[in-house]
Amino acid sequence: MPHSINKRIQQQVGPLLYLPKKAAPLRMTGNRPALDPTDRGQLAFQALLFGCLASTREQPHALEQPRKGALASINGYLNCIVHRPDTLEIHTNTAYRIASRLLPFHHDDYGLCGIPGLRLVNYTCRRARLIHLPTGARLDLIDSCSWSGMKIAKEIFEQETSWHHDNGRSPLWSHPHMTAEETAHRKLWAYTASTPLRSALLMRSMPLWYRFDLTPVWTAGHGTRPAQLAWFSQPKTGHDQVVSLLTESEARIPGARYSPRTPQRGFLELNGFSALLLGA
């Protein structure tokens, strides 16, 4: 009977989160899918990554690369986001390109770009393995198809990351330890009251982007102003469906509650932290 329940839950959660039909079974906690990590370092990194992807050209992330598109544009290349034991897996059709955008880079005019402390562990014909030094978090970027041999894979990887070698410099991500410039951004991965919520939203971002055609924008709070998660859905039903996904469905955020203030405005609450949700 437990096996039948797990299979039913997998069938319900899979389409909600855009998981491939042949994906490995989800981990279970009791009769609930374990969609989120429990390690504080992994949570902190995933919260940081959500902030990078939940940005726009109008509201760019502080670590945008000025000569590239907004970090949020990466979401257009993603096929699946899933947590495996100790590792965040992001399935995509251009793993090396995404790696080149996320890995840190020092821009002579704008300073640090990309995610401070992110390092390349290695890459294969299909996968780029990354680690975030200060949190110990792991990220695997997995291509939808495999390159035919490591020689071609190496050529493609070097092509995608060639701009990190401008002027013959050594890539920042080749340093075995954190640089002083990277450490100066430690607040970006600090574990705060909003960390579990931001990480959970990352794990449920695929339907927000692709089913509801939304671009969540996360703005950190300052002083008495609450942090805001803004999305812009036209019909009221779109707003209700998003709230249902996050708080009621099989893919819901455990413990999250939504408190409406108006038909398209309310607070998403988790572990004593509230984020204001705005609709059009």
C-alpha positions in Angstrom: 0.0 0.0 0.0 2.7 2.6 0.8 4.3 1.9 -2.6 0.9 2.6 -4.3 0.5 5.8 -2.3 4.0 7.0 -3.3 3.4 6.2 -6.9 0.1 8.2 -6.9 1.8 11.1 -5.2 4.6 11.0 -7.7 2.1 11.1 -10.6 0.4 14.1 -9.0 3.5 16.0 -8.2 5.4 15.3 -11.4 3.1 17.3 -13.7 2.8 20.1 -11.2 6.6 20.7 -11.1 7.4 19.7 -14.7 9.3 16.6 -13.6 10.1 14.2 -16.5 7.9 11.1 -16.7 11.0 8.9 -16.4 12.5 10.9 -13.6 13.9 9.0 -10.6 11.3 8.6 -7.8 11.0 11.5 -5.4 12.2 11.1 -1.8 9.3 10.7 0.6 8.8 11.9 4.2 5.9 9.8 5.5 3.3 10.2 2.8 4.6 13.6 1.6 7.2 14.2 -1.2 10.4 15.6 0.2 10.9 18.4 -2.3 13.1 20.6 -0.1 16.5 20.1 1.5 17.0 20.3 5.3 20.7 21.3 5.3 21.1 25.0 6.2 23.9 25.5 3.7 22.0 24.0 0.8 18.9 26.1 1.8 21.0 29.3 1.9 22.5 28.7 -1.5 19.1 27.9 -3.1 17.6 31.0 -1.6 20.5 33.0 -3.1 19.9 31.3 -6.5 16.2 32.1 -6.3 17.1 35.8 -5.9 19.3 35.6 -9.0 16.5 34.1 -11.1 13.7 36.1 -9.6 14.9 39.4 -11.2 14.2 41.4 -14.3 15.9 43.9 -16.6 14.0 46.6 -14.7 14.9 45.1 -11.3 18.2 43.4 -11.9 20.1 41.4 -9.3 23.0 43.1 -7.7 25.4 40.7 -9.4 24.3 41.0 -13.0 26.9 40.7 -15.7 26.4 44.0 -17.6 27.3 42.6 -21.0 24.9 39.7 -20.7 21.1 39.4 -20.4 19.4 39.4 -17.0 20.2 36.4 -14.8 16.4 35.8 -14.8 16.7 35.0 -18.6 18.3 31.7 -17.6 14.8 30.3 -16.7 14.0 30.1 -20.3 16.5 27.3 -20.7 15.4 25.2 -17.8 13.4 22.0 -18.0 13.3 20.7 -14.5 14.4 21.6 -10.9 14.6 18.8 -8.4 16.4 18.2 -5.1 18.4 15.0 -4.7 20.3 13.9 -1.6 22.7 16.8 -0.9 22.5 18.2 -4.4 20.3 20.5 -6.4 19.7 19.2 -9.9 18.7 21.6 -12.7 18.0 20.0 -16.0 18.5 22.2 -19.0 19.4 22.2 -22.6 22.5 24.4 -22.2 24.3 23.4 -19.0 27.7 24.9 -19.8 26.2 28.2 -20.8 24.3 28.5 -17.6 27.4 27.5 -15.6 29.3 30.3 -17.3 26.6 32.9 -16.3 26.5 31.7 -12.6 30.2 31.3 -12.0 31.8 34.4 -10.5 33.6 36.9 -12.8 35.4 40.2 -12.0 34.3 42.9 -14.4 36.9 45.7 -14.5 34.2 48.5 -14.5 31.4 46.9 -12.5 33.1 44.6 -10.0 32.0 41.1 -9.1 29.3 39.4 -11.2 27.8 36.0 -10.8 27.6 34.0 -7.6 30.5 34.6 -5.2 32.1 31.4 -4.0 30.7 29.2 -6.7 33.3 26.8 -8.1 33.4 24.2 -10.9 34.1 20.7 -9.5 34.2 19.0 -12.9 32.1 18.4 -16.0 31.2 15.4 -18.1 29.6 15.0 -21.6 26.2 15.9 -20.0 26.7 17.4 -16.6 28.5 20.4 -15.0 29.1 19.9 -11.2 29.4 23.0 -9.1 30.0 23.7 -5.4 29.4 26.8 -3.4 32.4 27.1 -1.1 30.9 29.1 1.9 27.7 27.0 2.2 29.0 23.7 1.0 25.9 23.5 -1.3 26.1 21.4 -4.5 24.5 22.2 -7.8 24.5 19.9 -10.9 23.5 21.4 -14.2 22.4 18.5 -16.5 21.9 18.7 -20.3 18.9 17.2 -22.0 21.3 15.3 -24.3 24.9 14.2 -24.1 27.8 15.5 -26.1 29.5 12.7 -28.2 32.7 12.4 -26.3 34.8 14.5 -23.9 36.8 16.1 -26.6 33.7 17.9 -28.0 32.4 18.5 -24.5 35.7 20.3 -23.6 35.5 22.4 -26.7 32.0 23.5 -26.0 32.7 24.2 -22.3 35.8 26.3 -23.2 33.8 28.2 -25.8 31.0 29.0 -23.4 33.4 30.2 -20.7 35.9 31.9 -22.9 34.9 35.4 -21.7 36.0 34.5 -18.2 39.6 34.4 -19.6 39.5 38.0 -21.1 43.0 39.6 -21.2 44.6 36.3 -20.4 43.3 36.4 -16.8 42.8 33.3 -14.6 39.1 32.7 -14.0 37.9 33.7 -10.6 36.2 30.3 -10.2 39.6 28.5 -10.6 40.7 29.9 -7.2 40.6 27.0 -4.6 39.5 29.4 -1.9 37.2 32.4 -1.5 38.7 35.7 -2.5 38.4 38.9 -0.4 36.1 40.4 -3.1 33.8 37.4 -2.9 33.7 37.3 1.0 32.6 40.9 1.0 29.2 39.7 -0.3 28.6 37.2 2.5 25.2 38.8 3.3 23.9 37.2 0.1 24.1 33.7 1.5 23.5 34.5 5.1 20.8 32.3 6.6 17.8 34.5 7.5 14.1 34.2 8.4 13.3 34.3 4.7 15.8 31.6 3.6 13.4 28.6 3.8 10.7 30.4 1.8 13.1 31.6 -0.9 14.5 28.1 -1.3 11.1 26.6 -1.4 10.0 29.0 -4.1 13.0 28.1 -6.2 12.0 24.4 -6.1 8.5 25.4 -7.3 9.5 28.0 -9.9 9.0 25.9 -13.0 5.1 26.1 -13.0 5.3 29.8 -12.1 7.4 30.4 -15.3 5.8 28.0 -17.7 2.3 27.2 -16.6 1.3 30.6 -15.3 3.8 32.7 -17.5 4.9 34.6 -14.4 8.2 36.2 -13.5 8.4 36.3 -9.7 10.5 39.2 -8.6 12.0 39.0 -5.1 12.8 42.3 -3.3 14.4 42.1 0.1 12.8 44.1 2.9 14.4 47.2 4.5 13.5 48.7 7.9 9.7 48.3 8.4 9.0 47.4 4.7 8.4 43.7 4.3 10.1 41.6 1.7 8.1 41.4 -1.5 7.5 38.6 -4.0 5.7 40.3 -6.9 4.0 38.5 -9.7 1.8 39.9 -12.4 -1.2 37.7 -13.3 -4.0 39.2 -15.2 -7.1 37.1 -14.4 -8.0 36.5 -10.8 -8.0 32.8 -11.4 -4.3 32.9 -12.2 -3.6 34.4 -8.8 -5.7 31.8 -7.1 -4.0 28.9 -8.9 -0.6 30.2 -7.9 -1.7 30.4 -4.2 -3.2 26.9 -4.5 0.0 25.5 -5.9 2.1 26.9 -3.1 -0.2 26.2 -0.2 -2.7 23.5 -1.0 -1.4 21.1 -3.8 0.7 18.0 -3.4 3.7 20.3 -4.3 2.8 22.8 -1.6 5.4 24.4 0.6 5.1 22.6 4.0 3.8 24.9 6.7 3.2 27.9 4.3 0.0 29.9 4.7 -1.5 32.6 2.5 -3.3 35.5 4.1 -5.3 37.5 1.6 -5.7 41.3 2.0 -7.4 42.0 -1.4 -8.4 39.7 -4.2 -4.9 40.0 -5.7 -2.7 40.9 -2.7 -1.7 39.0 0.4 1.0 37.6 2.5 2.7 34.2 2.1 3.9 33.1 5.5 6.4 30.4 6.5 8.1 29.9 9.9 7.2 33.3 11.2 8.3 35.1 8.0 5.9 36.9 5.7 6.4 37.9 2.1 4.0 40.3 0.4 2.6 38.9 -2.8 1.4 41.3 -5.4 -0.7 40.7 -8.4 -1.6 42.9 -11.3 
